[in-house]
């Protein structure tokens, strides 16, 4: 059984995907700051709020349990075409929270890491930042696989079109 730690958890889409794929996992912890998302996450996945490590910038990595898979989708506001387009800047932008997730990945080195974000991160404008992320992961020994996916291909409804990418190693 995979031991899972989830960052920027929202209501737990990665966890729901694992369930739908019949992949058994044990949630060892999650990190979320939005109070409504936390309540929803705990209700949907039947876990206590004590599993929430809260604000990623305040997590002491040395206190985290070991885990096999890290799932995360750092904030996209500074990358999205609907957002500010300021890019990923450590300590300066919400999308800069990537570096907090990377710090956990670097310290814990789980066997797998799955990252999602918006399609625009792979655009010409953010090409260098995207390549930097791929290099960060490679430097840690991860093999990168990425692809732009269209949610329309995975839903019954064609009204929603959200593109994202995933890293898997």
N, C-alpha and C positions, 0 to 999 in steps of 0.2 A: 504494500500500500504506500502510495506517495505521501510524503509529508509536505504540506503546502503552506507557504507564507504569501500573503497578498498585500500589495501596496496600492495606494490610490484606489481602494476597493469599490467605491460606489455601492451598488447593491449586490455585487458579486457575479458579474457576467462570466468571468473565467470559471468560477466554481459551478455555475449552472451548466456551462459547456461540458465540463468534466462529468457532471452527473448525466447529462444527455448522452454522452459517449460511453457511459457505463465504465468510467475509469475510477476505481476506488481511490479515495484520498482522505487524509486526516488533516484538518485545518489546525495548524499550530499557532496561528495568529494572523491578524490583519491590521492595516493602518488606514484609517479614514478619519477626517475631521468634521465632516458635515453631519450634524446631529440627526437629521431626517434619514440620511443614507445609512447611518449606523443602526438606527432602529429598524429600518427596512431590512438591512443586511442580516441582522440577528434574527428577525422573524422569518425571513425567507430560508435561511440556512440552519435555523434552530441552534444557534450558538449564543452563549452569554456575552454581554458587552465587555466582560473582563478579558476577552480574547483580543480586544482592540488595543493596539499600542499607540493609537492617537496620532498626533502631529509627527510626520516623518522627520522633521528637522530636530525633534527632541528625543528621538529614539537612540538609546545607548546600545549600539550594535552588539556589545559584549553580553548583553542580557538576553539576546534573542536565542530561542532554541534552534537546534539544527533542523534543516528542512531540505527536501530533495528538489523542490520546484518553487521558483519565485515568479509570480505573475504580477505585471504592473503595466499601467498606462499613464505615464506622467502627464500633467496638464498640457493642453494643446493651445491655450488661448494666444500664445505668442508665435504660433506656427500656422494656425488655421487661417484660411483666406477670409473667414468671417471675424478674425481676431485682430490683434494689434500688429502682427508681423514683425515683432522685435527679435525673434529668434530665441535660442537657448543660451542664456547668460547666467552663469552661476551666481546666486544671491541677488540677482537683479530682476529676473522675470519669473513668472509662475512656471513657465516651461523649464526654467533653470533648475526646478526640483528634480529633473533627470539626474543631476549629480548626487542628490541624496539617495536615490534608488541605486545608483551605480556604487556608492560607498557601501551599501548593504551587500550588493552582489559581490563586490571585490573582497569584502571581509568574510562572508559566509560561503561563497563559492558552491552554490547548490549545483546539482547535476544538470538541471534545466532552468532556463529563464525564458519567459515569453513576455514580450513587450508589444504593446499596441499604441498607435497614435494615428494622426490624420495623414491622408495621402500627400498633403502639401509638404511634409517633411522630406519627401523624396524629390521635390521639385528643384529646378535650377537655382532658385533663390536660396534654398537651404541645403544644397548639395554638399557643401563642405561640412556642415554640422551633422548631416546624416552619415557621411563617410567617417567623421570623427567618432560617432557612436559605434559604427561597425568596427572601427579600429580599437576602441576601448574594449569591446567584447572579445575581439580576437586576441588582444594583449593578455586577457585573462584566461585564454585557452579555449574559449567557446568557438564552435563552428557556427557561422551565421547562415540562416536561411531566411529570406524575406520575400514577401510578395504583397502586392496591392490586391486587396479583396473587395468585392462589391457585395454589400449585405443583401442586395436584391437577389443574388444567386443563392442565398441561404435562408430566405424568408418566403412565406406564402404570399405576402403582399409586395407588389412592385412599387408602391407609393414611397417607401423609404429607401434612400440611396445614401449610404454612409460608406466611405472608403477608409480603409485603415491598413496598416502593415503590421506584421508580426515578426518577432525574432524568436528563434528557437535554437537551442543548442543542447 
